[in-house]
Amino acid sequence: MGFKLILLLVLFGIVPLFVFTGCGDLEPDMQDTRTVSLNMDFHGKSSSRSSSSVSAAELSQYNTHLILALPSWEYLTSSYKNFYSSFAQELMNAADKKVSLEIPLNTQMKIFAFLFKEKYSMYELFSGTLTVGYYGESQPFSIDEQTNNLSLGISLQSTGTGDGGGTNPDTDNDGEDTYDDEADADTDGDDNDGVDSDTGSDDGNDGGSEAAPAAPLISGVSSGTFTTSQTFTVSGESGATIEYSLDGGSIWNAYSAAVTLTSEGSYTITARQRSDAAGNWSANATYVTVEINQSTTTSCTAVSSCSATPSGNFYINNGTLSGIYDYFLILALTGETGVDNSTGCASNSTYISGRGPTGTQSVIIQEVITSSTTFATKAVYYSDTACSSEIASMVIGYDNVSVGDNVTGLTTSIGNKTYPSSASEVTYKESCMEVKGTTDVGRDYLNDLISASFVTTGETHTCQGSGESKHALWAADNSSVSWESLHKEESSTAEYPGDWSSDTDSSTAFTTIDNSLVAYYPFNGNANDLTSNGRNLAVFDETNLTTGKDNSSNSAYSFNGIGDYLEYETNIPNFDNYTISLWAKPASSGTYEAMFSSYNDSGNGFQIDLNNGNFHIRKSSGGNIVLSTAQLDVWTFIAFTYDGTNSIAYIDNETPVSEPGGTADFNSFRIGRNRNGNTYFTGAIDELRIYNRALTASEISSLYAN
């Protein structure tokens, strides 16, 4: 059965108002509104001739009418707190059946009404959940600067709780029982239309022709439960008298400065102001419900350890996981700057912005395999860009790792990221937590992060974990010959995720699948060696980064032929046999223009050079190897091996050229300059690899193909 409220809206002057839209932590938007006065009366029109209805006398037993102005997309239920975003909420004045609301202009809205038999304050309504007798909503509407009045109907529904009671039949047999709301459309104060022209203020004075001011703005606090003190401010019109309430409007306090809530308890914060000559109070500000509950502070049940030391491994369908996987390492491997490939330290502001405590300038985040059934996630935050001045650290440990079924057919591309098409279903439990606030800022950050107060500056706290079970998809991606990525998609429920998503966590480990790789230079943004040996090349003259063989920017080095070169001389290993491979794009047919030299003297070692249009392997003993003619401005793959007896040279996928003899002399890794030091290479070089063994023809072919 339905009953109808007829609302007639009277609109007064346009006023600016900050209105929060969406979640409480979003920034407010400036939006023009108009003060709307709703005059409400019951006409008792039922929706059916055969239906029973509620009389005006019955409806008069409902002493609290909560009126909400909500976006039109809100869905009506009997729960008056079940809404996402409220523009205004007020209680109807039972004496004159009026309520004033601030309605935003040019916005699709609805008016919602909830009726309660008992008399409640706004604080009582929103600090608990009380029984609704009737509830209803208007049709969608919007207002603009030219709207003067508007009639809306609200169809009331009984909740069937017994408080919606009364079924008084229609006595005039016309089948209509109307609940009529009227508001004065006359704004000149003379009341010529016979209807009260109250401006909508709550001072009880009728006949005022001046509009009430806009509701003030509450800022600095949002609705929620907090374990620490909360501070809010109220801003209104210049010179206005402002009051605030902590109980939804029952008790008002004069406002002069920021208010801090320190005592435990529930607060329903609102505010009002008056500034016009008639002394009209504004509508109340949007209500903010805050609970201070320090008794729920997380405590630390001490445990002996929460390891983040790599040890052991476990197998998932894509491969074996072991060691440390750095969250940011993939950025270094793909050419981004601001990431140290040897430590995983990230200082690139694009990727660390918003992470960690205030003042964080660099961060290390890692997934660490700690045994065959355990792993840990570790994060350390630093105040400098080199990951040396620690602010705070946190380790979350997990145990009972169980690898289940394999899942196939997964999405392989999301945005600019690629993922394996299969993964393993993995479960595990949070077993421990280790936190340290190295500085006061780090301490405060951690206490806030875990809703705790036990973290003290400079002390490491090792605590028992929550024991919460996690369901996830895990995959090891070893499609690169240089690194392995771990992809992890966790579910927020007790079900396994169905696919990868844009929130999938990916971390990376540099993996020398072949331990004979003693130096590897992909030239992705720098001249660093990406093996654990750290044989980083020095950059000389004006040697610059350029586009690599895969067309990625800043992923190769360009040499001008008049002084540009790269070199490493510090810790050269002893070689009985070896392999050198690289990609070159010559820009000149050259004379002894060396791409790689193993020595700084022409009487020793060897060099890979370009002379009179051909590629050469030029050795100090065992003769020279003349290779095919170079194609200028074309990327060419070159490899050279020595097994202690024979030298073999490779160009692209051509038939290799073999010669007896060779040399194992090395005292430098020199790129772009010959052994004599008087001739330089012109062109670009990419993907230099140095092995301490002679790779097979099949292995060389794989390098070329990859």
C-alpha positions as CSV (number, residue, x, y, z in Angstrom):
1,M,0.0,0.0,0.0
2,G,1.3,3.5,-0.8
3,F,0.6,7.0,0.6
4,K,1.8,10.2,-0.9
5,L,3.5,13.3,0.5
6,I,3.1,16.3,-1.8
7,L,6.2,18.6,-1.5
8,L,6.1,22.2,-2.7
9,L,9.6,23.7,-2.7
10,V,10.2,27.4,-2.3
11,L,13.7,28.5,-3.4
12,F,15.6,31.5,-2.1
13,G,18.8,33.3,-3.1
14,I,21.7,31.4,-4.7
15,V,24.5,30.7,-2.2
16,P,27.9,28.9,-2.6
17,L,28.3,25.7,-0.6
18,F,31.0,23.1,-0.4
19,V,29.3,19.8,-0.9
20,F,31.1,16.5,-0.4
21,T,30.4,14.0,-3.1
22,G,31.4,10.4,-3.1
23,C,33.6,8.9,-0.4
24,G,34.5,10.9,2.6
25,D,38.2,11.2,1.7
26,L,37.6,13.0,-1.5
27,E,38.2,16.7,-1.9
28,P,35.0,18.8,-1.8
29,D,33.7,20.4,-5.0
30,M,32.3,23.9,-5.1
31,Q,28.7,23.8,-6.1
32,D,25.9,26.5,-6.2
33,T,22.9,25.7,-4.1
34,R,19.6,27.3,-3.2
35,T,17.9,27.2,0.2
36,V,14.7,25.2,-0.1
37,S,11.8,25.4,2.3
38,L,9.5,22.3,2.4
39,N,6.0,22.7,3.8
40,M,4.6,19.2,4.5
41,D,1.0,18.1,5.1
42,F,-1.0,14.9,4.8
43,H,-3.7,14.6,2.2
44,G,-4.1,10.8,2.5
45,K,-4.5,9.6,-1.1
46,S,-4.1,5.9,-1.4
47,S,-2.9,4.3,-4.5
48,S,-5.8,1.8,-4.7
49,R,-9.6,2.0,-4.2
50,S,-9.5,-1.3,-2.5
51,S,-6.5,-0.7,-0.3
52,S,-6.6,0.3,3.3
53,S,-4.9,3.5,4.3
54,V,-3.4,5.4,7.2
55,S,-5.3,8.4,8.5
56,A,-3.9,11.9,9.3
57,A,-4.5,11.1,12.9
58,E,-2.5,7.9,12.7
59,L,0.3,9.7,10.9
60,S,0.4,12.4,13.5
61,Q,1.6,9.8,16.0
62,Y,5.0,9.8,14.1
63,N,7.0,12.4,16.0
64,T,10.2,12.3,14.0
65,H,10.4,13.0,10.2
66,L,13.9,12.6,8.8
67,I,14.2,14.3,5.4
68,L,17.2,13.6,3.2
69,A,18.2,15.2,-0.1
70,L,20.2,12.6,-2.1
71,P,21.4,12.1,-5.6
72,S,18.8,10.6,-7.8
73,W,20.8,7.4,-8.3
74,E,20.5,6.5,-4.7
75,Y,18.3,3.4,-4.1
76,L,15.6,3.5,-1.5
77,T,15.4,1.0,1.3
78,S,13.9,1.1,4.8
79,S,17.4,1.7,6.2
80,Y,17.8,5.4,6.5
81,K,21.6,5.1,6.8
82,N,22.0,3.1,3.7
83,F,23.1,5.8,1.3
84,Y,26.3,6.7,-0.4
85,S,26.2,10.5,-0.6
86,S,24.0,13.0,1.2
87,F,23.7,16.7,0.1
88,A,21.4,17.6,3.1
89,Q,19.7,16.0,6.0
90,E,17.3,17.6,8.5
91,L,14.4,16.9,10.8
92,M,11.0,18.3,10.0
93,N,9.8,20.9,12.6
94,A,6.7,19.1,14.0
95,A,5.1,22.4,15.0
96,D,4.9,24.0,11.6
97,K,5.7,20.9,9.4
98,K,8.6,22.6,7.7
99,V,12.1,21.8,6.9
100,S,14.9,23.7,5.1
101,L,17.5,22.0,2.9
102,E,20.3,23.2,0.7
103,I,19.7,21.8,-2.8
104,P,22.4,21.9,-5.4
105,L,21.6,23.5,-8.7
106,N,21.3,21.6,-12.0
107,T,21.7,18.2,-10.2
108,Q,19.3,15.3,-10.4
109,M,18.0,14.8,-6.9
110,K,15.4,12.9,-4.8
111,I,13.9,13.7,-1.5
112,F,13.7,10.8,0.9
113,A,11.5,10.7,4.0
114,F,11.7,8.4,7.1
115,L,9.1,8.5,9.8
116,F,9.6,7.4,13.4
117,K,7.0,7.2,16.2
118,E,9.4,8.3,19.0
119,K,10.9,11.7,19.2
120,Y,14.6,11.5,18.3
121,S,17.4,13.9,17.8
122,M,19.7,13.7,14.8
123,Y,22.4,12.4,17.0
124,E,20.2,9.6,18.3
125,L,19.3,8.7,14.7
126,F,22.8,8.4,13.4
127,S,24.6,7.0,16.5
128,G,22.4,3.9,16.4
129,T,19.9,2.3,14.1
130,L,16.3,3.0,15.1
131,T,13.0,1.5,13.9
132,V,11.4,3.2,10.8
133,G,7.6,3.1,10.5
134,Y,7.1,4.6,7.1
135,Y,9.6,5.6,4.4
136,G,9.5,6.9,0.8
137,E,11.1,8.9,-1.9
138,S,10.1,11.5,-4.4
139,Q,10.5,11.3,-8.2
140,P,13.8,12.7,-9.5
141,F,14.0,16.5,-10.0
142,S,16.5,19.3,-10.4
143,I,16.3,23.0,-9.9
144,D,18.1,26.0,-11.5
145,E,18.3,29.7,-10.9
146,Q,14.9,30.4,-12.4
147,T,12.9,27.7,-10.4
148,N,10.5,29.4,-8.0
149,N,8.4,26.5,-6.8
150,L,8.1,22.8,-7.5
151,S,5.6,20.2,-6.4
152,L,6.8,16.7,-5.6
153,G,5.1,13.6,-4.3
154,I,6.6,11.1,-1.9
155,S,4.9,7.6,-1.9
156,L,5.2,6.3,1.7
157,Q,5.6,2.6,2.4
158,S,5.1,0.8,5.6
159,T,8.0,-1.3,6.9
160,G,5.5,-3.8,8.4
161,T,7.2,-3.6,11.8
162,G,4.1,-2.7,13.7
163,D,5.3,0.9,14.0
164,G,3.9,1.7,10.6
165,G,0.5,0.7,12.1
166,G,-3.1,1.6,11.6
167,T,-5.4,0.6,8.7
168,N,-8.2,3.1,8.8
169,P,-10.5,2.5,5.8
170,D,-11.5,5.3,3.5
171,T,-14.6,7.0,5.0
172,D,-15.7,9.0,1.9
173,N,-15.4,6.0,-0.4
174,D,-13.5,7.9,-3.0
175,G,-10.6,5.7,-2.8
176,E,-8.1,8.6,-2.2
177,D,-6.3,9.4,1.0
178,T,-3.8,12.2,0.3
179,Y,-0.9,13.4,2.4
180,D,-0.3,16.9,1.1
181,D,2.8,19.0,1.6
182,E,2.7,22.7,0.6
183,A,5.3,25.4,0.9
184,D,4.9,29.1,0.4
185,A,5.8,30.3,-3.1
186,D,5.3,33.9,-2.0
187,T,8.6,35.6,-1.0
188,D,7.4,39.2,-0.5
189,G,6.4,38.6,3.1
190,D,2.8,39.7,2.8
191,D,1.4,36.2,2.9
192,N,-1.2,37.1,0.3
193,D,-1.6,33.6,-0.8
194,G,-2.7,32.5,2.6
195,V,0.2,30.2,3.2
196,D,3.0,30.8,5.7
197,S,6.0,32.5,4.1
198,D,8.7,31.3,6.5
199,T,12.2,31.4,4.9
200,G,13.1,28.0,6.2
201,S,15.2,29.1,9.2
202,D,14.7,27.4,12.5
203,D,14.2,30.5,14.7
204,G,10.4,30.3,14.5
205,N,10.0,33.7,13.1
206,D,7.6,34.0,10.1
207,G,7.4,36.7,7.5
208,G,11.1,37.3,7.1
209,S,11.8,38.1,3.4
210,E,15.6,37.7,3.7
211,A,17.1,34.4,2.8
212,A,19.0,32.4,5.4
213,P,22.7,32.0,4.8
214,A,24.2,28.8,3.4
215,A,25.3,26.0,5.7
216,P,28.9,26.3,6.9
217,L,31.6,23.8,5.9
218,I,33.1,21.3,8.2
219,S,36.6,20.1,7.2
220,G,39.5,18.2,8.6
221,V,37.6,15.1,9.6
222,S,35.5,12.4,7.9
223,S,33.1,9.8,9.2
224,G,34.7,6.8,10.7
225,T,36.1,5.1,13.8
226,F,39.5,6.3,15.0
227,T,42.0,5.3,17.6
228,T,43.5,8.8,17.9
229,S,42.2,12.3,18.5
230,Q,40.5,14.0,15.6
231,T,40.4,17.8,14.8
232,F,37.9,19.7,12.7
233,T,37.4,23.3,11.6
234,V,34.2,25.1,10.5
235,S,34.3,27.9,7.9
236,G,31.4,30.2,7.0
237,E,30.6,33.6,5.8
238,S,32.7,36.5,6.9
239,G,31.4,38.0,10.1
240,A,28.8,35.3,10.7
241,T,28.0,33.8,14.0
242,I,29.0,30.1,13.9
243,E,27.9,27.3,16.2
244,Y,28.8,23.6,16.2
245,S,27.1,20.6,17.7
246,L,28.6,17.2,18.7
247,D,25.3,15.5,19.1
248,G,23.5,16.2,15.9
249,G,22.0,19.5,16.8
250,S,20.6,19.0,20.4
251,I,23.3,21.1,22.1
252,W,25.0,24.0,20.3
253,N,28.4,25.5,21.2
254,A,29.9,28.8,20.0
255,Y,32.7,28.2,17.4
256,S,35.8,30.3,17.4
257,A,38.7,27.9,16.6
258,A,39.5,24.3,15.6
259,V,37.9,21.7,17.8
260,T,39.8,18.6,18.9
261,L,38.0,15.4,20.0
262,T,40.1,13.5,22.4
263,S,37.6,11.6,24.6
264,E,36.4,8.2,23.6
265,G,32.8,8.1,22.4
266,S,30.5,8.8,19.4
267,Y,30.1,12.2,17.9
268,T,27.6,13.5,15.3
269,I,29.2,16.7,14.2
270,T,27.2,19.5,12.5
271,A,27.4,23.3,12.4
272,R,25.2,26.3,11.5
273,Q,25.7,30.1,11.0
274,R,23.6,33.3,10.9
275,S,24.7,36.5,9.3
276,D,21.5,38.3,7.9
277,A,19.7,41.1,9.5
278,A,16.7,38.9,10.3
279,G,18.9,36.6,12.4
280,N,18.1,33.5,10.5
281,W,20.1,30.4,11.2
282,S,21.3,28.5,8.2
283,A,20.5,24.8,7.5
284,N,22.8,22.5,9.4
285,A,26.0,21.4,7.8
286,T,26.3,17.9,6.5
287,Y,26.6,15.5,9.4
288,V,29.9,13.8,10.2
289,T,29.8,10.8,12.4
290,V,33.0,10.1,14.3
291,E,33.8,7.4,16.9
292,I,37.0,7.7,19.1
293,N,37.7,4.2,20.3
294,Q,41.2,3.8,21.7
295,S,40.4,0.6,23.4
296,T,40.5,-1.3,20.0
297,T,44.2,-0.4,19.6
298,T,46.1,-3.3,18.1
299,S,48.4,-5.0,20.6
300,C,51.6,-6.9,19.9
301,T,51.9,-10.5,21.0
302,A,55.6,-11.1,20.9
303,V,57.1,-13.9,18.9
304,S,60.7,-14.9,18.5
305,S,61.2,-14.0,14.9
306,C,59.7,-13.0,11.6
307,S,62.3,-13.8,9.0
308,A,62.9,-12.1,5.7
309,T,66.1,-14.0,5.0
310,P,66.0,-16.0,1.7
311,S,66.1,-19.7,2.1
312,G,64.6,-22.8,0.4
313,N,62.1,-22.7,-2.5
314,F,58.8,-24.0,-3.6
315,Y,57.4,-25.0,-6.9
316,I,54.4,-23.7,-8.7
317,N,53.3,-24.7,-12.2
318,N,55.4,-22.1,-14.0
319,G,58.6,-22.8,-12.2
320,T,60.5,-22.9,-8.9
321,L,60.5,-19.8,-6.7
322,S,63.5,-18.9,-4.6
323,G,65.4,-15.9,-3.3
324,I,64.3,-12.3,-3.4
325,Y,61.9,-10.7,-5.8
326,D,62.2,-6.9,-5.9
327,Y,59.0,-4.9,-6.6
328,F,60.8,-2.1,-8.6
329,L,63.6,-4.0,-10.3
330,I,61.6,-4.6,-13.5
331,L,61.7,-0.8,-14.0
332,A,65.5,-0.8,-14.1
333,L,65.5,-3.8,-16.5
334,T,63.1,-2.0,-18.9
335,G,65.1,1.2,-19.0
336,E,63.5,3.4,-16.2
337,T,65.9,5.6,-14.2
338,G,65.9,6.0,-10.5
339,V,66.1,2.3,-9.6
340,D,69.3,0.5,-8.5
341,N,69.3,-3.0,-10.1
342,S,71.7,-4.3,-7.5
343,T,69.7,-3.4,-4.4
344,G,66.1,-2.8,-5.7
345,C,66.3,0.7,-4.3
346,A,63.7,2.9,-6.0
347,S,63.9,6.7,-5.9
348,N,61.9,7.5,-9.0
349,S,59.2,9.9,-7.7
350,T,56.8,8.7,-10.3
351,Y,56.6,5.2,-8.7
352,I,57.2,6.0,-5.0
353,S,54.9,9.0,-4.7
354,G,52.4,8.5,-1.9
355,R,54.2,5.5,-0.5
356,G,55.4,5.4,3.1
357,P,55.9,8.0,5.8
358,T,56.1,11.7,5.1
359,G,59.5,12.6,3.7
360,T,60.1,9.2,1.9
361,Q,62.6,9.7,-0.9
362,S,63.4,6.0,-1.7
363,V,62.0,2.6,-0.9
364,I,62.7,-1.1,-1.2
365,I,59.8,-3.5,-1.4
366,Q,60.5,-7.3,-1.7
367,E,58.9,-10.7,-1.8
368,V,61.3,-13.1,-0.1
369,I,61.0,-16.9,-0.2
370,T,62.1,-18.0,3.3
371,S,61.5,-21.8,3.1
372,S,59.5,-24.5,1.3
373,T,56.3,-23.4,3.1
374,T,56.9,-19.7,4.1
375,F,57.6,-16.3,2.5
376,A,57.6,-12.7,3.6
377,T,56.8,-9.3,2.2
378,K,59.3,-6.6,3.3
379,A,59.1,-2.8,2.9
380,V,61.8,-0.3,4.0
381,Y,61.4,3.5,3.6
382,Y,64.2,6.0,3.5
383,S,64.6,9.8,3.8
384,D,67.3,10.0,1.1
385,T,67.5,8.8,-2.5
386,A,70.1,6.1,-2.0
387,C,68.2,3.9,0.5
388,S,70.7,4.6,3.3
389,S,68.8,6.7,5.9
390,E,65.9,4.5,7.2
391,I,62.6,6.0,8.4
392,A,60.6,2.8,9.0
393,S,60.5,-0.9,8.0
394,M,57.9,-3.6,8.0
395,V,57.9,-7.3,7.4
396,I,54.8,-9.4,7.1
397,G,55.5,-13.2,7.3
398,Y,53.3,-16.0,5.9
399,D,53.3,-19.7,6.5
400,N,51.4,-22.8,5.6
401,V,52.0,-22.2,1.9
402,S,50.0,-24.7,-0.1
403,V,50.1,-24.9,-3.9
404,G,46.9,-26.3,-5.4
405,D,45.4,-26.6,-8.9
406,N,46.7,-25.0,-12.0
407,V,44.5,-22.5,-13.8
408,T,44.8,-21.8,-17.5
409,G,43.3,-19.4,-20.0
410,L,44.2,-16.3,-18.0
411,T,44.4,-12.8,-19.5
412,T,47.9,-12.2,-20.8
413,S,47.8,-8.4,-21.4
414,I,46.3,-5.7,-19.1
415,G,47.3,-2.2,-20.0
416,N,51.0,-2.2,-20.7
417,K,51.7,-5.2,-18.6
418,T,51.9,-8.8,-19.7
419,Y,51.1,-11.9,-17.7
420,P,51.4,-15.7,-18.1
421,S,48.3,-17.5,-19.4
422,S,48.4,-20.0,-16.5
423,A,49.0,-19.8,-12.7
424,S,48.8,-21.9,-9.6
425,E,46.2,-21.5,-6.9
426,V,48.1,-20.8,-3.6
427,T,46.8,-20.5,0.0
428,Y,48.8,-19.2,3.0
429,K,48.3,-17.6,6.4
430,E,49.6,-14.4,7.9
431,S,52.0,-15.7,10.7
432,C,54.0,-12.7,12.0
433,M,54.7,-9.0,11.7
434,E,57.9,-7.1,12.4
435,V,57.8,-3.3,12.5
436,K,60.4,-0.7,13.3
437,G,59.9,3.1,13.4
438,T,63.5,4.2,13.1
439,T,62.4,7.8,13.4
440,D,59.5,9.5,15.1
441,V,57.9,10.1,11.7
442,G,58.3,6.3,11.0
443,R,56.8,5.4,14.3
444,D,53.7,7.6,13.7
445,Y,53.3,6.2,10.2
446,L,53.4,2.6,11.4
447,N,51.0,3.2,14.3
448,D,48.6,4.8,11.9
449,L,49.0,2.1,9.3
450,I,48.2,-0.8,11.6
451,S,45.8,1.2,13.9
452,A,48.2,0.7,16.9
453,S,50.0,2.7,19.5
454,F,52.7,0.2,20.6
455,V,55.3,1.1,18.0
456,T,58.1,3.1,19.7
457,T,60.9,5.0,18.1
458,G,64.0,2.9,17.4
459,E,62.6,-0.4,18.7
460,T,61.9,-3.5,16.6
461,H,58.6,-5.1,17.5
462,T,58.2,-8.8,16.4
463,C,54.5,-9.7,16.8
464,Q,52.2,-12.6,16.1
465,G,50.3,-12.4,12.9
466,S,46.6,-12.3,12.5
467,G,46.4,-15.9,11.2
468,E,44.2,-14.6,8.3
469,S,44.1,-17.0,5.4
470,K,44.8,-15.7,1.9
471,H,43.7,-17.2,-1.5
472,A,45.8,-16.2,-4.5
473,L,47.0,-16.9,-8.0
474,W,50.8,-17.1,-8.3
475,A,52.9,-17.5,-11.5
476,A,56.6,-17.4,-12.2
477,D,57.4,-15.8,-15.5
478,N,60.9,-16.8,-16.7
479,S,60.3,-15.9,-20.4
480,S,63.3,-13.6,-20.2
481,V,66.8,-15.1,-20.1
482,S,67.9,-12.4,-17.7
483,W,65.3,-12.2,-15.0
484,E,62.3,-13.9,-13.5
485,S,59.1,-12.2,-12.5
486,L,56.7,-13.3,-9.7
487,H,53.0,-12.4,-10.3
488,K,50.7,-12.5,-7.4
489,E,46.9,-11.8,-7.5
490,E,45.3,-12.0,-4.0
491,S,41.6,-12.3,-3.3
492,S,39.8,-10.3,-0.6
493,T,37.5,-13.3,0.0
494,A,37.8,-17.0,0.7
495,E,37.6,-17.7,-3.1
496,Y,40.5,-17.8,-5.5
497,P,40.7,-14.9,-8.0
498,G,39.4,-15.7,-11.5
499,D,42.1,-13.8,-13.4
500,W,44.9,-11.2,-13.3
501,S,43.9,-7.6,-12.8
502,S,45.3,-4.1,-12.9
503,D,46.1,-4.6,-9.2
504,T,48.2,-7.7,-9.7
505,D,51.5,-7.4,-7.7
506,S,54.6,-8.2,-9.8
507,S,58.1,-8.4,-8.4
508,T,61.3,-9.4,-10.2
509,A,64.5,-11.2,-9.5
510,F,67.6,-10.9,-11.7
511,T,68.4,-14.5,-12.5
512,T,71.7,-15.6,-14.0
513,I,70.2,-18.8,-15.3
514,D,73.8,-19.6,-16.5
515,N,76.3,-18.8,-13.7
516,S,79.0,-18.5,-16.4
517,L,77.5,-15.1,-17.3
518,V,80.1,-12.9,-15.7
519,A,78.9,-9.5,-17.0
520,Y,75.7,-8.5,-18.7
521,Y,75.0,-5.0,-20.1
522,P,71.5,-4.5,-21.6
523,F,72.1,-0.7,-21.5
524,N,68.6,0.0,-20.3
525,G,69.1,3.6,-19.2
526,N,72.7,3.1,-18.0
527,A,75.9,1.1,-18.4
528,N,75.5,-1.1,-15.4
529,D,76.3,-4.8,-15.2
530,L,73.0,-6.6,-14.3
531,T,74.7,-9.6,-12.8
532,S,75.5,-9.7,-9.1
533,N,79.2,-9.1,-10.0
534,G,78.6,-5.3,-10.4
535,R,81.1,-4.7,-13.2
536,N,79.6,-1.4,-14.2
537,L,81.1,0.4,-17.2
538,A,82.5,3.9,-16.9
539,V,81.1,6.3,-19.6
540,F,83.6,8.5,-21.4
541,D,83.4,11.7,-23.5
542,E,79.9,12.3,-25.0
543,T,78.7,8.7,-25.2
544,N,74.9,8.9,-25.1
545,L,72.0,6.6,-24.8
546,T,70.0,5.9,-27.9
547,T,67.2,3.7,-29.2
548,G,68.0,0.0,-28.9
549,K,67.6,-2.9,-31.2
550,D,64.0,-3.5,-30.0
551,N,63.2,0.2,-30.7
552,S,63.0,1.0,-27.0
553,S,64.3,4.5,-26.1
554,N,67.4,4.8,-24.0
555,S,68.3,1.1,-24.3
556,A,71.6,1.2,-26.3
557,Y,74.7,3.4,-26.4
558,S,75.6,5.7,-29.3
559,F,79.3,6.4,-30.2
560,N,80.4,9.3,-32.3
561,G,83.8,7.9,-33.5
562,I,85.9,10.7,-32.0
563,G,86.2,9.9,-28.3
564,D,83.1,8.1,-27.1
565,Y,83.7,4.8,-25.3
566,L,82.8,2.7,-22.3
567,E,85.3,0.7,-20.1
568,Y,85.7,-1.5,-17.0
569,E,89.1,-2.4,-15.7
570,T,88.8,-3.1,-11.9
571,N,88.0,-6.8,-11.4
572,I,88.6,-8.7,-14.6
573,P,88.2,-12.4,-14.2
574,N,90.7,-15.0,-15.5
575,F,89.5,-16.7,-18.7
576,D,90.6,-20.1,-20.0
577,N,87.8,-19.8,-22.5
578,Y,85.0,-17.3,-23.0
579,T,82.2,-16.0,-25.2
580,I,81.5,-12.3,-26.1
581,S,78.2,-11.5,-27.8
582,L,76.7,-8.1,-28.7
583,W,74.5,-6.3,-31.2
584,A,76.0,-3.5,-33.3
585,K,74.6,-0.9,-35.7
586,P,77.6,0.6,-37.6
587,A,77.3,4.1,-39.1
588,S,80.7,3.9,-40.8
589,S,82.7,1.3,-42.8
590,G,85.7,2.4,-40.7
591,T,89.3,1.4,-40.1
592,Y,89.9,-0.7,-37.0
593,E,86.8,0.7,-35.4
594,A,86.5,-1.7,-32.5
595,M,83.1,-2.6,-30.9
596,F,84.8,-4.6,-28.1
597,S,88.4,-4.9,-27.0
598,S,89.8,-7.2,-24.3
599,Y,93.1,-5.4,-23.8
600,N,94.5,-1.8,-23.8
601,D,97.5,-2.9,-25.9
602,S,97.5,-4.1,-29.5
603,G,100.1,-6.8,-28.7
604,N,97.7,-8.6,-26.4
605,G,94.1,-9.8,-26.3
606,F,91.7,-9.4,-29.2
607,Q,89.1,-7.0,-30.5
608,I,85.9,-7.2,-32.6
609,D,86.2,-4.4,-35.1
610,L,85.1,-3.1,-38.5
611,N,87.7,-2.5,-41.1
612,N,87.3,-1.7,-44.8
613,G,83.6,-2.6,-44.7
614,N,83.9,-6.0,-43.1
615,F,83.6,-7.3,-39.5
616,H,86.8,-8.8,-38.1
617,I,87.9,-10.7,-35.1
618,R,91.5,-9.4,-34.6
619,K,93.6,-11.6,-32.3
620,S,97.2,-11.1,-30.8
621,S,97.9,-14.7,-31.7
622,G,96.2,-17.3,-33.9
623,G,95.5,-14.9,-36.8
624,N,92.4,-12.8,-37.8
625,I,89.0,-13.9,-38.7
626,V,87.4,-12.0,-41.6
627,L,83.6,-12.0,-41.5
628,S,80.8,-10.8,-43.8
629,T,80.4,-7.3,-45.1
630,A,78.7,-4.9,-42.6
631,Q,75.4,-3.3,-43.4
632,L,75.4,0.3,-42.3
633,D,72.6,1.4,-40.0
634,V,71.3,-2.1,-39.6
635,W,71.4,-4.0,-36.3
636,T,73.8,-7.0,-36.6
637,F,74.3,-9.8,-34.0
638,I,78.0,-10.8,-33.4
639,A,79.4,-13.5,-31.1
640,F,82.9,-14.8,-30.6
641,T,84.0,-17.9,-28.6
642,Y,87.3,-19.4,-27.6
643,D,87.4,-22.9,-26.0
644,G,91.2,-22.9,-25.3
645,T,91.9,-24.5,-28.7
646,N,89.7,-22.9,-31.4
647,S,88.1,-19.5,-32.1
648,I,84.7,-19.4,-33.6
649,A,82.9,-16.2,-34.9
650,Y,79.2,-15.8,-35.6
651,I,77.3,-13.2,-37.6
652,D,73.5,-13.2,-37.3
653,N,72.3,-16.7,-38.4
654,E,75.1,-17.2,-40.9
655,T,77.4,-20.2,-40.9
656,P,80.0,-19.6,-38.2
657,V,83.7,-19.2,-39.1
658,S,86.2,-21.3,-37.2
659,E,90.0,-20.8,-36.8
660,P,92.5,-22.7,-34.7
661,G,94.3,-20.9,-31.9
662,G,93.3,-17.8,-29.9
663,T,94.0,-15.7,-26.9
664,A,92.8,-15.6,-23.3
665,D,94.3,-12.2,-22.5
666,F,92.0,-9.7,-20.7
667,N,92.8,-6.6,-18.7
668,S,89.7,-4.6,-19.5
669,F,86.2,-4.7,-21.0
670,R,86.4,-1.8,-23.5
671,I,83.5,-0.9,-25.8
672,G,83.8,1.5,-28.7
673,R,87.6,1.9,-28.7
674,N,90.3,-0.3,-30.1
675,R,93.3,-1.8,-28.2
676,N,95.7,0.9,-29.4
677,G,93.4,3.5,-28.1
678,N,93.6,5.7,-31.2
679,T,90.5,4.7,-33.1
680,Y,86.8,4.8,-32.0
681,F,83.7,3.2,-33.3
682,T,80.9,5.1,-35.0
683,G,77.4,3.7,-34.5
684,A,75.4,2.0,-31.7
685,I,75.9,-1.0,-29.5
686,D,73.3,-3.0,-27.4
687,E,73.0,-6.2,-25.3
688,L,76.7,-7.0,-24.5
689,R,77.2,-10.3,-22.7
690,I,80.5,-11.9,-21.4
691,Y,80.7,-15.5,-20.4
692,N,83.6,-17.5,-18.9
693,R,83.0,-20.4,-21.1
694,A,82.6,-21.1,-24.8
695,L,78.8,-21.4,-25.6
696,T,77.7,-24.0,-28.0
697,A,76.3,-23.2,-31.5
698,S,72.8,-24.0,-30.2
699,E,73.2,-21.6,-27.3
700,I,74.5,-18.9,-29.6
701,S,71.5,-19.4,-31.9
702,S,69.2,-19.0,-28.9
703,L,70.9,-15.7,-28.0
704,Y,70.4,-14.4,-31.5
705,A,66.8,-15.6,-31.6
706,N,66.0,-13.8,-28.3
